[in-house]
Amino acid sequence: MITLSVRGLPRSTTEASLTALFAEYGTVRSLKLVKDLFSGECRGFATLDMEGHEARAAIAALDNSDLNGSLIRVGPDRGKKGRGGKRR
């Protein structure tokens, strides 16, 4: 299982449209679309889980592609490594 990070999404993006886009390359196991608390619109990024070979196919096909006029970037999620933590 690989967690993908998707950035540069248009504000009009919905969970259904993003799932449909990635479903062309395999099964989307989970999806977290970050939305504005007040307006409910997409804030431009999401994370989703797919199987390894399916995730790699989605990255190859969708990274730096156009989605409704916005250039989206798709890659493995790097998490928040290196941020914060204990000081010595």
PASEBA-1860 file (N, C-alpha, C; in nm, 3 decimals):
! residues 88
1> MITLSVRG> 0.084/-0.117/0.000/0.000/0.000/0.000/0.089/0.124/0.000 ~ 0.059/0.217/-0.088/0.133/0.342/-0.097/0.036/0.457/-0.076 ~ 0.076/0.553/0.006/-0.004/0.674/0.025/0.047/0.779/-0.072 ~ -0.044/0.832/-0.153/-0.010/0.934/-0.252/-0.052/1.071/-0.202 ~ 0.028/1.170/-0.235/-0.004/1.308/-0.207/-0.041/1.374/-0.339 ~ -0.155/1.443/-0.341/-0.201/1.512/-0.461/-0.210/1.659/-0.427 ~ -0.141/1.743/-0.503/-0.137/1.888/-0.477/-0.179/1.965/-0.602 ~ -0.227/2.087/-0.581/-0.264/2.173/-0.693/-0.405/2.149/-0.745
9> LPRSTTEA> -0.490/2.086/-0.663/-0.626/2.056/-0.707/-0.709/2.184/-0.716 ~ -0.799/2.192/-0.814/-0.889/2.307/-0.822/-0.989/2.305/-0.706 ~ -1.042/2.421/-0.670/-1.135/2.433/-0.558/-1.263/2.354/-0.581 ~ -1.295/2.327/-0.707/-1.420/2.257/-0.740/-1.409/2.105/-0.726 ~ -1.292/2.054/-0.691/-1.271/1.909/-0.680/-1.356/1.849/-0.569 ~ -1.417/1.735/-0.598/-1.495/1.661/-0.498/-1.429/1.525/-0.475 ~ -1.468/1.459/-0.367/-1.415/1.325/-0.340/-1.453/1.229/-0.452 ~ -1.575/1.242/-0.503/-1.622/1.153/-0.610/-1.542/1.174/-0.738
17> SLTALFAE> -1.514/1.299/-0.774/-1.440/1.324/-0.899/-1.295/1.278/-0.886 ~ -1.235/1.295/-0.769/-1.096/1.253/-0.748/-1.087/1.100/-0.746 ~ -1.182/1.035/-0.683/-1.186/0.888/-0.682/-1.201/0.835/-0.824 ~ -1.288/0.897/-0.903/-1.308/0.853/-1.041/-1.181/0.870/-1.124 ~ -1.108/0.980/-1.102/-0.984/1.005/-1.175/-0.880/0.896/-1.146 ~ -0.863/0.861/-1.018/-0.761/0.763/-0.980/-0.808/0.619/-1.001 ~ -0.939/0.596/-1.006/-0.992/0.461/-1.026/-0.957/0.404/-1.162 ~ -0.919/0.490/-1.256/-0.875/0.443/-1.388/-0.746/0.361/-1.377
25> YGTVRSLK> -0.672/0.378/-1.268/-0.542/0.312/-1.251/-0.546/0.203/-1.145 ~ -0.657/0.188/-1.075/-0.669/0.085/-0.974/-0.769/0.123/-0.866 ~ -0.773/0.045/-0.762/-0.869/0.066/-0.653/-0.816/0.169/-0.555 ~ -0.896/0.270/-0.527/-0.862/0.370/-0.426/-0.910/0.315/-0.291 ~ -0.815/0.281/-0.203/-0.848/0.220/-0.075/-0.903/0.321/0.025 ~ -0.845/0.441/0.027/-0.896/0.547/0.112/-0.860/0.681/0.049 ~ -0.936/0.784/0.083/-0.916/0.916/0.026/-0.947/1.021/0.132 ~ -0.857/1.117/0.147/-0.880/1.229/0.238/-0.860/1.358/0.160
33> LVKDLFSG> -0.970/1.422/0.124/-0.968/1.548/0.053/-0.981/1.659/0.158 ~ -0.883/1.748/0.163/-0.883/1.854/0.264/-0.974/1.966/0.214 ~ -1.075/1.999/0.299/-1.173/2.101/0.262/-1.167/2.219/0.358 ~ -1.206/2.335/0.308/-1.217/2.454/0.390/-1.329/2.434/0.492 ~ -1.303/2.470/0.615/-1.398/2.448/0.723/-1.529/2.523/0.703 ~ -1.522/2.643/0.648/-1.642/2.726/0.636/-1.713/2.711/0.502 ~ -1.637/2.712/0.393/-1.701/2.706/0.260/-1.726/2.563/0.213 ~ -1.650/2.466/0.265/-1.663/2.329/0.221/-1.593/2.299/0.089
41> ECRGFATL> -1.523/2.399/0.033/-1.451/2.379/-0.093/-1.316/2.312/-0.068 ~ -1.267/2.248/-0.171/-1.136/2.183/-0.166/-1.028/2.288/-0.140 ~ -0.933/2.256/-0.052/-0.822/2.347/-0.024/-0.702/2.324/-0.114 ~ -0.714/2.230/-0.210/-0.607/2.214/-0.308/-0.520/2.092/-0.290 ~ -0.544/2.011/-0.187/-0.461/1.893/-0.171/-0.539/1.778/-0.108 ~ -0.486/1.659/-0.130/-0.550/1.537/-0.080/-0.444/1.428/-0.065 ~ -0.478/1.325/0.012/-0.397/1.204/0.019/-0.488/1.086/-0.008 ~ -0.430/0.984/-0.071/-0.508/0.863/-0.097/-0.417/0.742/-0.095
49> DMEGHEAR> -0.475/0.626/-0.066/-0.402/0.500/-0.059/-0.440/0.411/-0.176 ~ -0.338/0.354/-0.240/-0.357/0.257/-0.348/-0.250/0.149/-0.334 ~ -0.273/0.034/-0.399/-0.172/-0.072/-0.403/-0.049/-0.021/-0.480 ~ 0.066/-0.079/-0.452/0.193/-0.032/-0.506/0.199/-0.012/-0.656 ~ 0.169/-0.117/-0.734/0.181/-0.106/-0.879/0.076/-0.011/-0.936 ~ -0.042/-0.006/-0.873/-0.147/0.085/-0.918/-0.109/0.230/-0.888 ~ -0.051/0.252/-0.771/-0.008/0.386/-0.732/0.101/0.437/-0.825 ~ 0.196/0.350/-0.860/0.304/0.391/-0.950/0.250/0.426/-1.088
57> AAIAALDN> 0.149/0.351/-1.135/0.087/0.381/-1.265/0.014/0.515/-1.260 ~ -0.053/0.545/-1.149/-0.124/0.672/-1.133/-0.025/0.789/-1.130 ~ 0.087/0.771/-1.060/0.189/0.877/-1.055/0.242/0.904/-1.195 ~ 0.276/0.798/-1.268/0.333/0.814/-1.402/0.235/0.885/-1.496 ~ 0.107/0.856/-1.482/0.008/0.912/-1.574/-0.040/1.051/-1.533 ~ -0.050/1.078/-1.404/-0.117/1.200/-1.359/-0.026/1.311/-1.308 ~ 0.099/1.281/-1.274/0.189/1.385/-1.224/0.211/1.490/-1.332 ~ 0.195/1.616/-1.295/0.208/1.732/-1.385/0.106/1.730/-1.498
65> SDLNGSLI> -0.013/1.678/-1.470/-0.120/1.679/-1.570/-0.220/1.789/-1.537 ~ -0.307/1.818/-1.633/-0.406/1.924/-1.619/-0.538/1.866/-1.569 ~ -0.593/1.927/-1.465/-0.725/1.887/-1.414/-0.808/2.014/-1.403 ~ -0.903/2.029/-1.492/-0.992/2.147/-1.495/-0.915/2.278/-1.489 ~ -0.806/2.287/-1.564/-0.729/2.411/-1.572/-0.621/2.427/-1.467 ~ -0.604/2.330/-1.379/-0.500/2.336/-1.276/-0.397/2.226/-1.299 ~ -0.271/2.261/-1.281/-0.163/2.163/-1.293/-0.153/2.088/-1.160 ~ -0.179/1.957/-1.163/-0.172/1.880/-1.039/-0.041/1.805/-1.030
73> RVGPDRGK> 0.005/1.787/-0.906/0.127/1.712/-0.880/0.091/1.592/-0.794 ~ 0.136/1.475/-0.838/0.105/1.350/-0.770/0.236/1.279/-0.738 ~ 0.252/1.235/-0.614/0.372/1.163/-0.574/0.350/1.092/-0.443 ~ 0.447/1.013/-0.401/0.435/0.944/-0.273/0.430/1.047/-0.159 ~ 0.347/1.022/-0.060/0.334/1.113/0.053/0.458/1.101/0.140 ~ 0.520/1.211/0.169/0.641/1.212/0.250/0.610/1.232/0.399 ~ 0.486/1.262/0.433/0.449/1.283/0.572/0.509/1.411/0.625 ~ 0.527/1.416/0.756/0.582/1.535/0.820/0.717/1.506/0.883
81> KGRGGKRR> 0.797/1.426/0.817/0.928/1.391/0.871/1.016/1.515/0.878 ~ 1.089/1.525/0.986/1.184/1.634/1.000/1.125/1.761/1.057 ~ 0.994/1.762/1.081/0.931/1.882/1.138/0.907/1.859/1.286 ~ 0.940/1.959/1.364/0.912/1.950/1.507/0.997/1.846/1.577 ~ 0.942/1.793/1.683/1.015/1.691/1.758/1.080/1.748/1.881 ~ 1.152/1.666/1.955/1.216/1.709/2.077/1.345/1.782/2.048 ~ 1.369/1.883/2.129/1.497/1.955/2.121/1.588/1.900/2.230 ~ 1.713/1.899/2.201/1.809/1.849/2.302/1.891/1.960/2.356
END
